[in-house]
């Protein structure tokens, strides 16, 4: 699922498409929902390791 809703309308040439793809990658990297999910998984792994 794209973060930039009108990606296709904006990507009218190769250069713009490349910039939009870079922006999408940046938005994905700072996706707070995904970051929290990864952090919780890490915490669960540490907790499991400590208890066993």
DOVEX-376416 format. One record per residue: x, y, z of N, C-alpha, C, CB in turn; residue in one letter; residue number from 1. Coordinates in nm, 2 decimals. Atoms other than C-alpha are relative to their C-alpha. Last residue first. Glycine has a CB too. Layout:
BEGIN
- n_x,n_y,n_z,ca_x,ca_y,ca_z,c_x,c_y,c_z,cb_x,cb_y,cb_z,code,pos
- X,Y,Z,X,Y,Z,X,Y,Z,X,Y,Z,a,NUM
...
END
This chain:
BEGIN
- n_x,n_y,n_z,ca_x,ca_y,ca_z,c_x,c_y,c_z,cb_x,cb_y,cb_z,code,pos
- -0.03,0.14,0.03,1.44,-1.92,2.95,0.14,-0.03,0.00,-0.06,-0.04,-0.13,x,52
- 0.08,0.10,-0.08,1.30,-1.61,3.12,0.04,-0.14,-0.03,-0.14,0.02,-0.03,x,51
- -0.03,-0.02,-0.14,1.57,-1.37,2.98,-0.07,-0.11,0.09,-0.04,0.14,0.05,x,50
- -0.14,0.04,-0.02,1.54,-1.50,2.63,0.04,0.00,0.15,0.09,0.08,-0.09,x,49
- 0.00,0.14,0.01,1.16,-1.47,2.63,0.14,-0.06,0.03,-0.04,-0.05,-0.14,x,48
- 0.07,0.06,-0.11,1.18,-1.12,2.75,0.00,-0.15,0.01,-0.15,0.05,0.01,x,47
- -0.09,-0.02,-0.11,1.44,-1.03,2.49,-0.06,-0.06,0.13,0.03,0.15,0.02,x,46
- -0.12,0.09,0.02,1.23,-1.18,2.21,0.09,0.01,0.12,0.07,0.03,-0.13,x,45
- 0.05,0.14,-0.03,0.91,-1.01,2.34,0.12,-0.10,-0.01,-0.11,-0.04,-0.10,x,44
- 0.02,0.01,-0.14,1.10,-0.67,2.35,-0.05,-0.14,0.04,-0.11,0.10,0.05,x,43
- -0.13,0.00,-0.06,1.22,-0.72,1.99,-0.01,-0.02,0.15,0.08,0.12,-0.03,x,42
- -0.05,0.13,0.03,0.86,-0.80,1.88,0.14,-0.02,0.06,0.01,-0.03,-0.16,x,41
- 0.07,0.09,-0.08,0.74,-0.49,2.05,0.05,-0.15,-0.02,-0.15,0.01,-0.02,x,40
- -0.05,-0.02,-0.13,1.00,-0.28,1.88,-0.06,-0.10,0.10,-0.02,0.14,0.05,x,39
- -0.13,0.06,0.00,0.91,-0.42,1.54,0.06,0.01,0.14,0.10,0.07,-0.10,x,38
- 0.02,0.14,0.01,0.54,-0.34,1.60,0.14,-0.07,0.01,-0.07,-0.04,-0.14,x,37
- 0.05,0.04,-0.13,0.62,0.01,1.72,-0.01,-0.15,0.00,-0.13,0.06,0.04,x,36
- -0.11,-0.01,-0.09,0.83,0.07,1.41,-0.04,-0.05,0.14,0.05,0.15,0.01,x,35
- -0.09,0.11,0.03,0.55,-0.06,1.18,0.12,0.00,0.10,0.06,0.00,-0.14,x,34
- 0.07,0.13,-0.03,0.30,0.17,1.34,0.09,-0.12,-0.02,-0.13,-0.01,-0.09,x,33
- 0.00,0.02,-0.15,0.54,0.46,1.34,-0.07,-0.13,0.04,-0.06,0.12,0.07,x,32
- 0.13,0.04,-0.03,0.62,0.44,0.97,-0.01,-0.04,0.14,-0.05,-0.12,-0.10,x,31
- 0.04,-0.07,-0.12,0.95,0.62,0.96,-0.15,-0.03,0.03,0.02,0.15,-0.02,x,30
- -0.10,0.01,-0.11,1.12,0.38,0.72,-0.04,0.07,0.12,0.13,0.06,-0.05,x,29
- 0.01,0.13,-0.06,0.80,0.35,0.51,0.10,-0.02,0.11,0.03,-0.11,-0.11,x,28
- 0.12,0.01,-0.08,0.79,0.72,0.46,-0.01,-0.13,0.06,-0.12,0.03,-0.09,x,27
- -0.02,-0.08,-0.12,1.15,0.73,0.35,-0.12,-0.01,0.09,0.03,0.14,-0.04,x,26
- -0.09,0.08,-0.08,1.09,0.44,0.10,0.03,0.08,0.13,0.14,-0.02,-0.07,x,25
- 0.08,0.12,-0.05,0.79,0.62,-0.04,0.09,-0.08,0.10,-0.05,-0.09,-0.11,x,24
- 0.08,-0.06,-0.11,1.00,0.94,-0.08,-0.08,-0.11,0.07,-0.10,0.11,-0.06,x,23
- -0.09,-0.03,-0.11,1.26,0.74,-0.28,-0.08,0.06,0.12,0.11,0.10,-0.04,x,22
- -0.04,0.13,-0.06,0.99,0.59,-0.49,0.09,0.02,0.12,0.06,-0.09,-0.11,x,21
- 0.11,0.05,-0.08,0.85,0.94,-0.55,0.03,-0.13,0.07,-0.13,-0.01,-0.09,x,20
- 0.01,-0.08,-0.12,1.19,1.07,-0.66,-0.12,-0.05,0.09,-0.02,0.15,-0.04,x,19
- -0.12,0.03,-0.09,1.23,0.78,-0.90,-0.01,0.08,0.13,0.13,0.02,-0.08,x,18
- 0.03,0.13,-0.05,0.88,0.83,-1.05,0.11,-0.04,0.10,-0.02,-0.11,-0.11,x,17
- 0.10,-0.02,-0.10,0.95,1.20,-1.10,-0.03,-0.13,0.07,-0.13,0.06,-0.05,x,16
- -0.07,-0.08,-0.11,1.27,1.12,-1.29,-0.10,0.02,0.12,0.05,0.13,-0.05,x,15
- -0.09,0.09,-0.07,1.10,0.84,-1.50,0.06,0.07,0.12,0.11,-0.05,-0.09,x,14
- -0.12,0.04,0.08,0.81,1.06,-1.61,0.09,-0.08,0.09,0.07,0.13,-0.06,x,13
- 0.02,-0.01,0.14,0.45,1.13,-1.51,0.12,-0.02,-0.09,-0.05,0.14,-0.03,x,12
- -0.12,0.07,0.06,0.48,0.99,-1.16,-0.02,0.01,-0.15,0.01,-0.14,0.05,x,11
- -0.12,-0.08,-0.01,0.24,1.25,-1.00,0.12,-0.06,-0.08,0.04,0.01,0.15,x,10
- 0.03,-0.13,0.06,-0.09,1.09,-1.11,0.13,0.09,0.00,-0.11,0.07,0.07,x,9
- 0.01,0.02,0.15,0.05,0.74,-1.03,-0.03,0.13,-0.07,-0.11,-0.10,-0.03,x,8
- -0.13,0.04,0.06,0.16,0.84,-0.68,-0.01,0.00,-0.15,0.04,-0.13,0.06,x,7
- 0.01,-0.03,0.15,-0.17,1.01,-0.59,0.13,-0.02,-0.07,-0.05,0.15,-0.01,x,6
- 0.13,0.04,0.05,-0.21,0.85,-0.24,-0.01,0.02,-0.15,-0.11,0.07,0.07,x,5
- 0.03,-0.12,0.09,0.16,0.88,-0.14,-0.13,-0.05,-0.08,0.12,0.04,-0.09,x,4
- 0.02,-0.11,-0.09,0.18,0.62,0.14,-0.04,0.13,-0.07,0.13,0.03,0.09,x,3
- -0.08,-0.13,0.01,0.14,0.34,-0.10,-0.04,0.10,0.11,-0.01,0.05,-0.14,x,2
- 0.08,-0.12,0.00,0.00,0.00,0.00,0.09,0.13,0.00,-0.10,0.00,0.12,x,1
END
